[in-house]
Amino acid sequence: MKAIKCYALAVTVGLCATFGAVMPSAAGDYNGNFMVKAGVTGVLPNSEFDGLSLNGVPLLSGDIAEVDDSWVPSLTLTYFVNKNIGVELFCCFAQHGVEAKGALAGAGFKDLGETMIFPPILSLQYHFDGIRGIKPYVGAGVQFIHFFDTESEIGGSLDIDSAFGFSLQGGVDVEIGGGWYAGADVRYTWLDTEATFTNVPGLGRLETDFDLDPLLVSAHVGYRFDLFGRRTAAIETLK
């Protein structure tokens, strides 16, 4: 837990620094070309493990483990190409545990391991025209999840392959004055990877493929402004 507290503190400090730099230098603008959001995100894996191999030989079949949930601070940066099209980068850090279930739990295993993840998502979005300050949007993109600081709870070491997945998103922003928004969004990613336990006492090497498929649920506060100066007249007409 010490690791996640350190990463959460680092992200929180980064969010504060970002907002501190933005607010004095750029007036809020609901038609601005840049938006910063800070919030809280639930990283909720819909994990499914595909059996277990021992030293390359199939040992167990079925769904043998699960990845637990995590709630963390998050940051989102969005560049608006025009009033409807945006390019968004989402980022956070999260810590997750891996727990045995099914046949593996029946064999006497419980906690299998822990890992930190860095799961940025790059999305292309469509923002619908607002109605009384309420602006829904949808998006699609690519998520990359990097696993690090992994620890095996059954001895030996644990390695989880980093991977890419396809992500869909839906959300809404509500104007609250002066370029500020309150909002929420949901993302779902389809992502497959592989976990390997090596040098497990009395066993050796254990391998499993699994679908992580995280659901990310966020609540946030956002600030929209003109970071790169106002657009040219030709682009402004798109508004």
C-alpha positions as CSV (number, residue, x, y, z in Angstrom):
1,M,0.0,0.0,0.0
2,K,3.0,2.3,0.5
3,A,3.6,2.3,-3.3
4,I,0.1,3.2,-4.2
5,K,0.1,6.1,-1.7
6,C,3.3,7.4,-3.2
7,Y,2.0,7.3,-6.8
8,A,-1.4,8.8,-5.7
9,L,0.4,11.6,-4.0
10,A,2.5,12.2,-7.1
11,V,-0.6,12.3,-9.4
12,T,-2.4,14.7,-7.0
13,V,0.6,17.0,-6.8
14,G,0.7,17.0,-10.7
15,L,-3.0,17.8,-10.9
16,C,-2.6,20.8,-8.5
17,A,0.5,22.0,-10.5
18,T,-1.4,21.8,-13.8
19,F,-4.4,23.7,-12.5
20,G,-2.1,26.2,-10.8
21,A,-0.3,26.9,-14.1
22,V,-3.6,27.1,-16.1
23,M,-5.8,29.4,-14.0
24,P,-3.6,32.5,-13.8
25,S,-2.7,32.5,-17.5
26,A,-5.9,31.6,-19.4
27,A,-9.4,32.9,-19.0
28,G,-12.1,30.2,-19.0
29,D,-13.8,29.8,-22.4
30,Y,-16.5,27.2,-23.2
31,N,-15.4,27.3,-26.8
32,G,-11.7,27.1,-26.0
33,N,-9.3,24.7,-27.7
34,F,-8.0,22.9,-24.6
35,M,-9.5,21.3,-21.5
36,V,-8.0,19.9,-18.3
37,K,-10.0,17.5,-16.1
38,A,-9.0,16.3,-12.7
39,G,-11.0,13.6,-10.9
40,V,-11.4,10.2,-9.3
41,T,-11.5,7.0,-11.4
42,G,-12.6,3.5,-10.5
43,V,-10.5,1.0,-12.4
44,L,-12.8,-2.1,-12.4
45,P,-11.4,-5.1,-14.2
46,N,-13.8,-7.6,-15.8
47,S,-11.0,-10.2,-15.7
48,E,-11.2,-13.8,-16.9
49,F,-8.2,-16.1,-16.6
50,D,-7.9,-19.0,-19.1
51,G,-6.6,-21.9,-17.1
52,L,-3.1,-22.5,-15.7
53,S,0.0,-24.3,-17.1
54,L,2.8,-25.8,-14.9
55,N,6.2,-25.8,-16.6
56,G,4.6,-25.7,-20.0
57,V,2.0,-28.5,-19.3
58,P,-1.7,-27.6,-18.9
59,L,-2.6,-28.0,-15.2
60,L,-6.0,-26.4,-14.6
61,S,-8.8,-25.2,-16.9
62,G,-11.5,-22.6,-16.5
63,D,-11.4,-19.2,-14.9
64,I,-8.8,-19.6,-12.0
65,A,-8.3,-16.0,-10.7
66,E,-9.6,-12.5,-10.7
67,V,-8.1,-9.0,-10.5
68,D,-9.5,-6.6,-7.8
69,D,-10.8,-3.1,-8.2
70,S,-9.0,0.2,-7.5
71,W,-10.0,3.9,-7.0
72,V,-7.4,6.5,-7.9
73,P,-6.9,10.2,-8.8
74,S,-6.8,10.8,-12.6
75,L,-6.0,13.5,-15.1
76,T,-7.4,14.1,-18.6
77,L,-6.1,16.5,-21.3
78,T,-8.3,17.3,-24.3
79,Y,-7.4,19.2,-27.5
80,F,-10.5,20.4,-29.5
81,V,-9.9,20.4,-33.3
82,N,-13.2,22.2,-33.6
83,K,-16.3,22.5,-31.5
84,N,-17.3,18.9,-32.0
85,I,-14.0,16.9,-32.5
86,G,-11.6,16.4,-29.6
87,V,-8.4,14.3,-29.0
88,E,-8.2,13.2,-25.4
89,L,-5.3,11.7,-23.3
90,F,-6.4,10.0,-20.0
91,C,-3.9,8.9,-17.4
92,C,-3.7,7.5,-13.9
93,F,-1.8,5.0,-11.8
94,A,-3.5,2.1,-10.0
95,Q,-2.6,-0.9,-7.8
96,H,-4.3,-4.2,-8.1
97,G,-4.2,-7.6,-6.5
98,V,-4.7,-11.0,-8.1
99,E,-6.7,-13.5,-6.2
100,A,-7.3,-17.2,-6.8
101,K,-10.8,-18.6,-7.4
102,G,-12.4,-21.7,-8.8
103,A,-10.2,-24.8,-9.1
104,L,-7.1,-22.9,-8.0
105,A,-8.8,-21.6,-4.8
106,G,-9.9,-25.2,-4.2
107,A,-6.3,-26.3,-4.4
108,G,-5.5,-24.0,-1.4
109,F,-4.3,-20.8,-3.1
110,K,-5.6,-17.4,-2.1
111,D,-3.6,-14.2,-2.8
112,L,-1.5,-14.7,-5.9
113,G,0.2,-11.4,-6.5
114,E,0.1,-7.6,-6.8
115,T,0.9,-5.1,-9.5
116,M,1.0,-1.5,-10.3
117,I,-0.5,-0.4,-13.6
118,F,0.0,2.7,-15.9
119,P,-3.1,2.6,-18.2
120,P,-3.1,5.7,-20.5
121,I,-5.9,6.0,-23.1
122,L,-5.7,8.1,-26.3
123,S,-9.2,8.7,-27.8
124,L,-10.8,10.5,-30.6
125,Q,-14.1,12.1,-29.4
126,Y,-17.3,13.6,-30.8
127,H,-18.8,16.3,-28.6
128,F,-22.5,16.9,-29.2
129,D,-23.8,20.5,-29.3
130,G,-24.8,21.4,-25.7
131,I,-28.4,21.9,-24.4
132,R,-28.5,24.4,-21.6
133,G,-24.9,23.8,-20.8
134,I,-25.1,20.0,-20.8
135,K,-22.6,18.5,-23.4
136,P,-22.6,14.7,-23.9
137,Y,-19.8,13.1,-25.9
138,V,-18.6,9.7,-27.2
139,G,-15.2,8.4,-28.1
140,A,-13.1,5.5,-29.3
141,G,-9.4,4.9,-29.0
142,V,-6.5,2.8,-27.8
143,Q,-5.4,1.9,-24.3
144,F,-1.9,0.8,-23.3
145,I,-1.5,-0.9,-20.0
146,H,2.0,-1.2,-18.5
147,F,2.4,-3.5,-15.5
148,F,5.3,-2.8,-13.1
149,D,6.3,-3.3,-9.5
150,T,4.8,-6.8,-9.7
151,E,5.1,-9.1,-6.6
152,S,4.3,-12.7,-6.3
153,E,2.5,-13.8,-3.1
154,I,3.2,-17.5,-3.7
155,G,7.0,-17.2,-3.9
156,G,9.3,-16.6,-6.8
157,S,8.6,-13.7,-9.1
158,L,5.6,-12.4,-11.2
159,D,5.7,-10.9,-14.6
160,I,2.7,-9.5,-16.5
161,D,3.1,-8.6,-20.2
162,S,2.2,-5.0,-21.1
163,A,-0.5,-4.8,-23.8
164,F,-2.7,-2.7,-26.1
165,G,-6.5,-2.8,-26.2
166,F,-9.4,-1.1,-28.0
167,S,-11.4,1.3,-25.9
168,L,-14.9,2.9,-26.1
169,Q,-16.1,5.9,-24.1
170,G,-19.2,7.9,-23.2
171,G,-19.5,10.9,-21.0
172,V,-21.1,14.2,-20.2
173,D,-19.8,17.7,-19.1
174,V,-22.0,20.3,-17.5
175,E,-21.1,24.0,-17.4
176,I,-20.9,25.4,-13.9
177,G,-19.5,28.9,-14.8
178,G,-16.4,30.7,-15.9
179,G,-15.1,27.9,-18.2
180,W,-15.5,25.3,-15.5
181,Y,-17.3,21.9,-15.9
182,A,-18.5,19.1,-13.7
183,G,-18.8,15.7,-15.4
184,A,-18.6,12.0,-15.5
185,D,-17.6,9.4,-18.1
186,V,-17.3,5.6,-18.6
187,R,-14.7,3.7,-20.6
188,Y,-14.4,0.0,-21.4
189,T,-11.4,-1.6,-22.9
190,W,-10.9,-5.1,-24.4
191,L,-7.3,-6.2,-23.5
192,D,-5.6,-9.6,-23.4
193,T,-2.3,-10.3,-21.7
194,E,-0.3,-13.1,-20.0
195,A,1.0,-13.6,-16.4
196,T,4.0,-15.7,-15.6
197,F,5.2,-16.9,-12.1
198,T,8.8,-18.1,-12.1
199,N,10.7,-20.0,-9.5
200,V,7.7,-20.8,-7.4
201,P,8.9,-23.0,-4.5
202,G,7.9,-26.7,-5.1
203,L,6.3,-25.9,-8.5
204,G,8.6,-24.0,-10.8
205,R,7.0,-22.0,-13.6
206,L,3.2,-21.1,-13.8
207,E,1.6,-19.4,-16.8
208,T,-1.8,-18.1,-17.5
209,D,-3.5,-16.0,-20.3
210,F,-6.2,-13.6,-19.2
211,D,-8.6,-10.9,-20.4
212,L,-8.3,-7.9,-18.2
213,D,-11.0,-5.9,-19.9
214,P,-11.2,-2.9,-17.5
215,L,-14.2,-0.7,-16.9
216,L,-13.1,2.8,-16.0
217,V,-15.7,5.0,-14.3
218,S,-14.7,8.7,-13.6
219,A,-16.1,11.8,-11.9
220,H,-14.2,15.0,-12.6
221,V,-14.0,18.8,-12.6
222,G,-12.8,20.4,-15.8
223,Y,-11.5,23.7,-17.0
224,R,-11.7,24.8,-20.7
225,F,-9.6,27.6,-22.2
226,D,-7.5,28.7,-25.2
227,L,-4.1,27.3,-24.6
228,F,-2.7,27.9,-28.1
229,G,-4.4,31.2,-28.8
230,R,-7.7,31.6,-30.5
231,R,-8.3,29.8,-33.8
232,T,-8.3,31.5,-37.2
233,A,-11.5,32.9,-38.6
234,A,-11.9,29.9,-40.9
235,I,-11.8,27.5,-38.0
236,E,-14.0,29.7,-35.8
237,T,-16.8,29.4,-38.5
238,L,-17.0,25.7,-37.6
239,K,-18.4,26.7,-34.2
